[in-house]
Amino acid sequence: MNYYSILLRLGAAILIGGLLGYEREYKNRPAGLRTHILVCVGAAVISMIQMKIIDDTAKTILLHPEMAAALKADMGRLGAQVISGIGFLGVGTIIHDKGSVKGLTTAASIWVTACIGLAIGMGYYFLSFASAIGVLVVVVCMKSFESSFFGRIKAVKLDIEYHNKGDLNVELNRYFKAKNIKVKDEIFIIEKGLIRTPFRKCSYTILVSKYANLLKIEEDLNKIEQIVKAKIIQN
């Protein structure tokens, strides 16, 4: 690997990392232009180091065949460590707030940027640029696609206090099915401490029509015998 090849790969990593990071930066996400460039360049450097290690190992074995059993070079070890380690950076972009999760797209973008960086470092230019274009198409164009197909549905939070008796799930599932309401996730709240209420609590994230009457849904749920209080909170 000569100096020209090294500079070409670093330049490609900066370009592709910048393209992927610009979209995140434009949308004011936690990890933007600089983060994506650094991730891509770092992954490319690791790939080049791995290739250099393999090349040096092969040359040493040719000069000293007796050392073949002692010298080993794993093609994928350093790359695997990059992919594992980048998860810690991705976790830092994920925000969990009041039942909603944000930052998953940014975390995935960082991860795929590292993967592309590894490909650049190995010299797979066509694969790298084709992958970058595919990622850009997904993060830029899929948003409008999702809005056109799923824009009529919204997610709201439903907090319920209920008596610890009867099968509340049966009643809720019957109502949700009748009203075409989808449950995205469900959290049961366990109270800690000395002061406890006679009721139990749970929190749902439900998907309803954009034009649904949320007050009517609240009223209907509060009529269920096991429910003490049902309240819908819009995100």
C-alpha positions as a Markdown table, in Angstrom:
| # | Residue | x | y | z |
|---|---|---|---|---|
| 1 | Met | 0.0 | 0.0 | 0.0 |
| 2 | Asn | 1.7 | 3.2 | -1.2 |
| 3 | Tyr | 1.2 | 6.8 | 0.0 |
| 4 | Tyr | -1.2 | 7.6 | -2.9 |
| 5 | Ser | -3.5 | 4.7 | -2.0 |
| 6 | Ile | -3.5 | 5.8 | 1.7 |
| 7 | Leu | -4.4 | 9.4 | 0.8 |
| 8 | Leu | -7.1 | 8.2 | -1.6 |
| 9 | Arg | -8.8 | 6.0 | 1.0 |
| 10 | Leu | -8.6 | 8.7 | 3.6 |
| 11 | Gly | -10.1 | 11.2 | 1.2 |
| 12 | Ala | -12.9 | 8.9 | 0.3 |
| 13 | Ala | -13.6 | 8.3 | 4.0 |
| 14 | Ile | -13.8 | 12.0 | 4.6 |
| 15 | Leu | -16.1 | 12.5 | 1.6 |
| 16 | Ile | -18.5 | 9.7 | 2.4 |
| 17 | Gly | -18.5 | 10.5 | 6.1 |
| 18 | Gly | -19.2 | 14.1 | 5.3 |
| 19 | Leu | -22.1 | 13.2 | 3.0 |
| 20 | Leu | -23.7 | 11.0 | 5.6 |
| 21 | Gly | -23.1 | 13.4 | 8.4 |
| 22 | Tyr | -24.4 | 16.5 | 6.6 |
| 23 | Glu | -27.9 | 15.0 | 6.5 |
| 24 | Arg | -27.8 | 14.4 | 10.3 |
| 25 | Glu | -26.2 | 17.9 | 10.9 |
| 26 | Tyr | -28.9 | 19.6 | 8.8 |
| 27 | Lys | -31.6 | 18.0 | 10.9 |
| 28 | Asn | -29.8 | 19.1 | 14.2 |
| 29 | Arg | -29.2 | 15.5 | 15.4 |
| 30 | Pro | -26.7 | 14.8 | 18.2 |
| 31 | Ala | -24.1 | 13.2 | 15.9 |
| 32 | Gly | -23.6 | 15.3 | 12.8 |
| 33 | Leu | -20.9 | 16.2 | 10.3 |
| 34 | Arg | -17.7 | 15.9 | 12.3 |
| 35 | Thr | -18.8 | 12.8 | 14.2 |
| 36 | His | -19.6 | 10.9 | 11.0 |
| 37 | Ile | -16.4 | 12.0 | 9.3 |
| 38 | Leu | -14.3 | 10.9 | 12.3 |
| 39 | Val | -16.1 | 7.5 | 12.5 |
| 40 | Cys | -15.6 | 6.8 | 8.8 |
| 41 | Val | -11.9 | 7.9 | 8.8 |
| 42 | Gly | -11.2 | 5.9 | 12.0 |
| 43 | Ala | -12.8 | 2.8 | 10.6 |
| 44 | Ala | -10.8 | 3.2 | 7.3 |
| 45 | Val | -7.6 | 3.6 | 9.3 |
| 46 | Ile | -8.3 | 0.4 | 11.2 |
| 47 | Ser | -8.9 | -1.4 | 8.0 |
| 48 | Met | -5.6 | -0.2 | 6.6 |
| 49 | Ile | -3.7 | -1.2 | 9.7 |
| 50 | Gln | -5.3 | -4.6 | 9.5 |
| 51 | Met | -4.1 | -5.0 | 5.9 |
| 52 | Lys | -0.6 | -3.7 | 6.8 |
| 53 | Ile | -0.4 | -6.3 | 9.6 |
| 54 | Ile | -1.4 | -9.1 | 7.3 |
| 55 | Asp | 1.1 | -8.0 | 4.6 |
| 56 | Asp | 3.9 | -7.7 | 7.1 |
| 57 | Thr | 3.0 | -11.1 | 8.6 |
| 58 | Ala | 3.1 | -12.7 | 5.2 |
| 59 | Lys | 6.5 | -11.2 | 4.4 |
| 60 | Thr | 7.9 | -12.3 | 7.7 |
| 61 | Ile | 6.7 | -15.9 | 7.1 |
| 62 | Leu | 8.3 | -15.9 | 3.6 |
| 63 | Leu | 11.6 | -14.8 | 5.1 |
| 64 | His | 11.4 | -17.0 | 8.1 |
| 65 | Pro | 9.2 | -20.1 | 7.3 |
| 66 | Glu | 10.0 | -21.6 | 10.8 |
| 67 | Met | 7.9 | -18.8 | 12.3 |
| 68 | Ala | 4.7 | -19.7 | 10.4 |
| 69 | Ala | 3.2 | -21.6 | 13.3 |
| 70 | Ala | 3.8 | -18.7 | 15.7 |
| 71 | Leu | 2.6 | -15.8 | 13.5 |
| 72 | Lys | -1.1 | -15.4 | 12.9 |
| 73 | Ala | -3.1 | -12.6 | 11.4 |
| 74 | Asp | -6.9 | -12.6 | 11.7 |
| 75 | Met | -8.5 | -10.7 | 8.7 |
| 76 | Gly | -11.6 | -9.6 | 10.6 |
| 77 | Arg | -10.6 | -9.1 | 14.2 |
| 78 | Leu | -9.8 | -5.4 | 14.2 |
| 79 | Gly | -12.9 | -4.7 | 12.1 |
| 80 | Ala | -15.1 | -6.7 | 14.4 |
| 81 | Gln | -13.8 | -4.6 | 17.3 |
| 82 | Val | -14.7 | -1.4 | 15.5 |
| 83 | Ile | -18.3 | -2.6 | 14.8 |
| 84 | Ser | -18.6 | -3.6 | 18.5 |
| 85 | Gly | -17.1 | -0.5 | 19.9 |
| 86 | Ile | -19.1 | 1.9 | 17.7 |
| 87 | Gly | -22.2 | 0.7 | 19.6 |
| 88 | Phe | -21.2 | 2.7 | 22.6 |
| 89 | Leu | -21.1 | 5.9 | 20.5 |
| 90 | Gly | -24.5 | 5.0 | 19.0 |
| 91 | Val | -26.1 | 4.5 | 22.4 |
| 92 | Gly | -25.1 | 8.1 | 23.3 |
| 93 | Thr | -27.4 | 9.4 | 20.5 |
| 94 | Ile | -30.5 | 7.5 | 21.7 |
| 95 | Ile | -32.8 | 9.5 | 23.9 |
| 96 | His | -35.6 | 7.8 | 25.9 |
| 97 | Asp | -38.1 | 10.4 | 27.2 |
| 98 | Lys | -41.6 | 9.8 | 28.5 |
| 99 | Gly | -42.1 | 6.5 | 26.7 |
| 100 | Ser | -40.8 | 7.8 | 23.3 |
| 101 | Val | -37.4 | 6.8 | 21.9 |
| 102 | Lys | -35.5 | 9.1 | 19.6 |
| 103 | Gly | -32.1 | 8.9 | 18.0 |
| 104 | Leu | -32.3 | 5.4 | 16.5 |
| 105 | Thr | -31.8 | 6.6 | 13.0 |
| 106 | Thr | -28.7 | 8.6 | 14.0 |
| 107 | Ala | -27.3 | 5.5 | 15.9 |
| 108 | Ala | -27.9 | 3.3 | 12.8 |
| 109 | Ser | -26.3 | 6.0 | 10.6 |
| 110 | Ile | -23.1 | 6.0 | 12.8 |
| 111 | Trp | -23.0 | 2.2 | 12.7 |
| 112 | Val | -23.3 | 2.0 | 8.9 |
| 113 | Thr | -20.8 | 4.8 | 8.5 |
| 114 | Ala | -18.2 | 2.7 | 10.4 |
| 115 | Cys | -19.0 | -0.3 | 8.1 |
| 116 | Ile | -18.5 | 1.8 | 5.0 |
| 117 | Gly | -15.3 | 3.2 | 6.5 |
| 118 | Leu | -14.0 | -0.4 | 6.9 |
| 119 | Ala | -14.9 | -1.1 | 3.3 |
| 120 | Ile | -13.0 | 2.0 | 2.1 |
| 121 | Gly | -9.9 | 1.0 | 4.1 |
| 122 | Met | -10.0 | -2.4 | 2.4 |
| 123 | Gly | -10.1 | -0.7 | -1.0 |
| 124 | Tyr | -13.7 | -1.6 | -1.9 |
| 125 | Tyr | -14.5 | 1.8 | -3.5 |
| 126 | Phe | -17.5 | 0.8 | -5.6 |
| 127 | Leu | -19.1 | -1.0 | -2.6 |
| 128 | Ser | -18.4 | 2.0 | -0.4 |
| 129 | Phe | -19.9 | 4.7 | -2.7 |
| 130 | Ala | -22.9 | 2.5 | -3.7 |
| 131 | Ser | -23.6 | 1.9 | 0.0 |
| 132 | Ala | -23.3 | 5.6 | 0.8 |
| 133 | Ile | -25.8 | 6.5 | -2.0 |
| 134 | Gly | -28.2 | 3.8 | -0.7 |
| 135 | Val | -28.0 | 5.2 | 2.9 |
| 136 | Leu | -28.6 | 8.7 | 1.7 |
| 137 | Val | -31.6 | 7.7 | -0.3 |
| 138 | Val | -33.0 | 5.9 | 2.7 |
| 139 | Val | -32.5 | 8.7 | 5.3 |
| 140 | Val | -33.5 | 11.5 | 2.9 |
| 141 | Cys | -36.3 | 10.1 | 0.8 |
| 142 | Met | -37.9 | 7.5 | 3.1 |
| 143 | Lys | -39.1 | 10.3 | 5.5 |
| 144 | Ser | -41.5 | 11.7 | 2.9 |
| 145 | Phe | -42.5 | 8.1 | 1.9 |
| 146 | Glu | -43.3 | 7.3 | 5.6 |
| 147 | Ser | -45.2 | 10.6 | 5.9 |
| 148 | Ser | -47.4 | 9.9 | 2.8 |
| 149 | Phe | -48.2 | 6.3 | 3.9 |
| 150 | Phe | -48.2 | 6.5 | 7.7 |
| 151 | Gly | -48.9 | 10.3 | 8.3 |
| 152 | Arg | -52.5 | 9.5 | 9.1 |
| 153 | Ile | -51.4 | 7.6 | 12.2 |
| 154 | Lys | -50.0 | 9.2 | 15.4 |
| 155 | Ala | -48.6 | 7.8 | 18.6 |
| 156 | Val | -49.9 | 8.9 | 21.9 |
| 157 | Lys | -49.2 | 7.8 | 25.5 |
| 158 | Leu | -52.0 | 6.2 | 27.6 |
| 159 | Asp | -51.6 | 6.1 | 31.4 |
| 160 | Ile | -53.9 | 3.8 | 33.3 |
| 161 | Glu | -54.5 | 3.3 | 37.0 |
| 162 | Tyr | -56.4 | 0.1 | 37.7 |
| 163 | His | -57.6 | -2.3 | 40.4 |
| 164 | Asn | -55.6 | -5.4 | 40.8 |
| 165 | Lys | -58.6 | -7.6 | 39.9 |
| 166 | Gly | -60.2 | -9.2 | 36.9 |
| 167 | Asp | -58.6 | -9.5 | 33.5 |
| 168 | Leu | -58.1 | -6.0 | 32.4 |
| 169 | Asn | -56.1 | -7.0 | 29.3 |
| 170 | Val | -59.1 | -8.8 | 27.9 |
| 171 | Glu | -61.2 | -5.7 | 28.2 |
| 172 | Leu | -58.5 | -3.4 | 26.8 |
| 173 | Asn | -57.8 | -5.7 | 23.8 |
| 174 | Arg | -61.5 | -5.9 | 23.0 |
| 175 | Tyr | -61.8 | -2.2 | 23.0 |
| 176 | Phe | -58.5 | -1.6 | 21.1 |
| 177 | Lys | -59.6 | -4.1 | 18.4 |
| 178 | Ala | -63.1 | -2.5 | 18.1 |
| 179 | Lys | -61.6 | 1.0 | 17.6 |
| 180 | Asn | -58.7 | -0.2 | 15.4 |
| 181 | Ile | -56.1 | 1.0 | 17.9 |
| 182 | Lys | -52.6 | -0.6 | 17.8 |
| 183 | Val | -50.4 | -1.0 | 20.9 |
| 184 | Lys | -46.8 | -0.1 | 20.2 |
| 185 | Asp | -45.4 | -0.8 | 23.7 |
| 186 | Glu | -46.6 | -1.4 | 27.2 |
| 187 | Ile | -44.9 | -0.6 | 30.5 |
| 188 | Phe | -46.0 | -1.8 | 34.0 |
| 189 | Ile | -45.0 | 0.6 | 36.7 |
| 190 | Ile | -43.8 | -0.9 | 40.0 |
| 191 | Glu | -44.0 | 1.4 | 43.0 |
| 192 | Lys | -41.1 | 1.5 | 45.4 |
| 193 | Gly | -41.0 | 3.0 | 48.9 |
| 194 | Leu | -43.1 | 2.9 | 52.0 |
| 195 | Ile | -46.1 | 4.7 | 50.6 |
| 196 | Arg | -48.1 | 2.5 | 48.2 |
| 197 | Thr | -51.5 | 3.2 | 46.5 |
| 198 | Pro | -54.2 | 0.5 | 46.4 |
| 199 | Phe | -54.0 | 0.8 | 42.6 |
| 200 | Arg | -51.6 | -0.4 | 40.0 |
| 201 | Lys | -50.3 | 1.6 | 37.1 |
| 202 | Cys | -49.3 | 0.9 | 33.5 |
| 203 | Ser | -48.4 | 3.0 | 30.5 |
| 204 | Tyr | -49.1 | 2.3 | 26.9 |
| 205 | Thr | -47.9 | 3.8 | 23.6 |
| 206 | Ile | -50.8 | 3.4 | 21.2 |
| 207 | Leu | -51.2 | 4.2 | 17.5 |
| 208 | Val | -54.4 | 6.0 | 16.6 |
| 209 | Ser | -55.9 | 7.8 | 13.7 |
| 210 | Lys | -54.7 | 11.3 | 13.3 |
| 211 | Tyr | -58.3 | 12.4 | 13.5 |
| 212 | Ala | -59.3 | 10.2 | 16.4 |
| 213 | Asn | -61.3 | 11.7 | 19.2 |
| 214 | Leu | -58.9 | 11.3 | 22.1 |
| 215 | Leu | -61.4 | 12.6 | 24.7 |
| 216 | Lys | -63.9 | 10.0 | 23.6 |
| 217 | Ile | -61.3 | 7.3 | 23.9 |
| 218 | Glu | -60.5 | 8.5 | 27.5 |
| 219 | Glu | -64.2 | 8.5 | 28.4 |
| 220 | Asp | -64.7 | 5.0 | 27.0 |
| 221 | Leu | -61.7 | 3.6 | 28.9 |
| 222 | Asn | -62.8 | 5.2 | 32.2 |
| 223 | Lys | -66.1 | 3.3 | 31.9 |
| 224 | Ile | -64.3 | 0.0 | 32.2 |
| 225 | Glu | -64.9 | -1.4 | 35.6 |
| 226 | Gln | -61.3 | -2.3 | 36.5 |
| 227 | Ile | -59.9 | 1.1 | 35.5 |
| 228 | Val | -59.7 | 3.8 | 38.1 |
| 229 | Lys | -58.3 | 6.5 | 35.8 |
| 230 | Ala | -57.3 | 6.6 | 32.2 |
| 231 | Lys | -55.5 | 9.6 | 30.7 |
| 232 | Ile | -54.1 | 10.2 | 27.2 |
| 233 | Ile | -51.0 | 12.3 | 26.8 |
| 234 | Gln | -50.0 | 13.6 | 23.4 |
| 235 | Asn | -46.3 | 13.5 | 22.7 |
